Amino acid sequence: MKTTQMTIGEPLLDEVEEVIQDLKTTRSAFIRAALQLALRRHAISKLEQQHAEGYAKHPITPAEFDIWESEQPRGEP
């Protein structure tokens, strides 16, 4: 593990300090978890963008999923 320095504004740092006390964790552990969450969200966002671009390039055709029509439940909420 490497040590790093970062600059954080006082209001944000105050919020972090409150949360780490509630969670009974350390500032470093909290920031690591927050960074991991941000990285996961970024990865998901990229996948969603790729998904949307794929459908934009190759839109669904009107009858593309008709084969599954008989598999759909009817009359159920």
C-alpha positions in Angstrom: 0.0 0.0 0.0 1.2 3.5 -0.8 0.8 6.7 1.1 -0.6 9.7 -0.7 -1.4 13.3 0.1 -4.5 15.1 -1.0 -6.1 18.4 -0.4 -9.7 18.5 0.8 -11.8 21.5 1.7 -12.7 22.0 5.3 -16.5 21.5 4.8 -16.0 18.1 3.1 -13.4 17.0 5.6 -15.8 17.9 8.4 -18.4 15.7 6.8 -15.9 12.9 6.4 -14.9 13.1 10.0 -18.5 12.9 11.2 -19.2 9.8 9.0 -16.0 8.0 10.0 -17.0 8.4 13.7 -20.4 7.0 12.9 -18.9 4.1 11.0 -16.1 3.6 13.5 -13.5 3.5 10.8 -10.5 5.5 9.7 -10.3 8.3 7.3 -8.0 6.2 5.1 -10.4 3.2 5.0 -13.3 5.5 4.3 -11.6 7.3 1.4 -10.4 3.9 0.0 -13.9 2.6 0.0 -15.2 5.9 -1.6 -12.6 5.6 -4.3 -13.4 2.0 -5.0 -17.1 2.9 -5.3 -16.3 5.8 -7.6 -14.2 3.4 -9.8 -17.1 0.9 -9.9 -19.6 3.5 -10.9 -17.3 4.8 -13.6 -16.8 1.3 -15.0 -20.6 0.7 -15.0 -21.2 4.1 -16.7 -18.7 3.2 -19.4 -20.5 -0.2 -20.0 -23.9 1.6 -20.1 -22.5 4.0 -22.7 -21.1 1.1 -24.8 -24.5 -0.6 -24.5 -26.4 2.5 -25.6 -23.9 3.1 -28.5 -24.3 -0.5 -29.6 -28.1 -0.2 -29.7 -27.8 3.1 -31.5 -25.6 1.5 -34.2 -27.7 -1.7 -34.4 -31.3 -0.9 -33.2 -33.7 -3.7 -32.3 -35.7 -4.8 -35.3 -39.5 -5.0 -34.8 -39.7 -8.8 -34.8 -36.3 -9.5 -33.2 -37.7 -10.9 -29.9 -41.0 -12.4 -31.2 -39.6 -15.9 -30.7 -39.9 -15.3 -26.9 -43.5 -14.0 -27.1 -44.9 -17.5 -26.1 -42.7 -17.4 -23.0 -44.2 -14.3 -21.5 -46.8 -14.7 -18.7 -50.2 -13.2 -19.5 -52.6 -11.8 -17.0 -50.2 -11.6 -14.2 -49.2 -8.3 -12.5 
